[in-house]
Amino acid sequence: QMGSEGPSAAVTTVHITGFKKFHGVSENPTETIVNNLTEYVKKKGLPKGLVIGSCSILDTAGQGALIPLYQTLQSAVIAKESESSSSNKIIWLHFGVNSGATRFAIERQAVNEATFRCPDELGWKPQVRLEIGIADAF
């Protein structure tokens, strides 16, 4: 029968994170987006085979974000291991804010270089220092 995909149909699970407020951004739009996403999806629906695994808001702080991220990753890995189909995929989607940007930017991989000068939302301030790599020493 056309359009009938048995119980082994592939499913893509999306885990979404956003950030709480931080220095210079008192109301983080990513928190609003992620908080409203579940309700939006209930109203509008999702394409077939796509499901929301989790929507989480993270502290804009190194230590504050680590535990929730680890718990989300762990639960996703456990869920994937318990599924019979290996064709299922997981997408990790994080929303962030660049307060100096004039347009949206899609990043394939983001890196926090911890070069910010003000303390994060839990009071941690990185010690910015110049590091010389081994290759640079020769």
N, C-alpha and C positions, 0 to 999 in steps of 0.2 A: 504494500500500500504506500503510495507516494506521500512524503512528508512525515511518515511514521518512523521515528527513531527509537528503537527499543531502549531497554533500561541501561544499555552501555553507552548512551549518547554522551559525547564529551561535554564537560562543564568547565567554564573558566570562572574562578573565584577571584574577586577583587577585594583587597584589603586597603583601606583608605585612611590616611592620617593627615592631620592639619596641626597647626600650632596655636597656642594661647597667645596672649599679649606679650609684647617685649618692648624694650627701650625704643621709644619713638613711634611705636604702633600700639596704641592703647586698646583698640578694638581690631583684632586680627581678622581680616575677611576670611581666612582659611578656616577659622573656627566656625564661623557662620555657615560656610559652604558645607563643611563636613557634618555639622549638627543638623542641617536641614535636608541632607541628602537622602536619608532613609525615608522620610515622609514624601519627598519628591518622587522617589522610585516607587513607593506604594501607589501614588496617583498616576504616574506616567508609565510605569512598567519598565522592563529591561528587555533587550533583545534575547531571543531564545538561546539558552546555554550559558548565559551570563548571570552570575549571582553575586551579591554583596556579602563578603565574609565578615567584615568588621569595619566600623567607622570609629576612629579614636582621635581624641584631642591630646596633644602632647605638651608638656611644659616646655617653654623655650629655654631649656637649660640642659646641659650635658647629662648630668646625673638624673634629672627629672624625666628625661625621655628614654633613658636606657632600659629601665625595668618594663614599662609598658610595651616598648618595641620588642623586647626579648619575649615577653609573654605572648604577644600576637604572633610572632614568628614561630614559637614553640607550638601553639595551638594549631596553626596552619600546617605545620609539618606533621603533627600527630594525625590531623584530619586526613591529610593526603595519604599517609601510610595506611590508614584504615580503609581507604577506598579500594575497590577491586580494579577500577579502570586506570591504567597508566596514562591515558590520553588526556586526563584532566590537567588544567594549567592554573597557575596562580600568578596574579598580577599585583604588584605592590605599587600603589600610587600615593605620592606625598605631595600635598599642596604647601607651598611656601610663599613668602612675600619678600620682594626686593623693593624696599620703599623708594629707591632711586630710579626704578625702571619706568619706562614710558609705555611698555607693551608686555604682553604675555610672552613667556619663554618656556619652551619644553626642554627639559634636561634629561638625558638618558641616565646619567649618574651625577649626583651632587656630592660634593665633599665639603665638610665644614673644616676649614683650615684653622679655626680657633684663633683668628687674628683680630677679633673685635676688641675694642679698648674699654668698653663699659662692662660691668659685671652682668652675668646672665640673670635670669629671673629667680634663681636660687642663691645668688650672690657670688658665684664663682667667676673669677677673672683670670683668663689665661696668662701665663707668663710668656709674652712674645719675645722670642730670641732668634738670633741668626744661627742656623745650623749648617755645617759644611758636610756634604756627603763624602763618602770614601773616594768616589771618582774625581771629586773636585780637589782632593788633596794631592793628586799626582800631576 
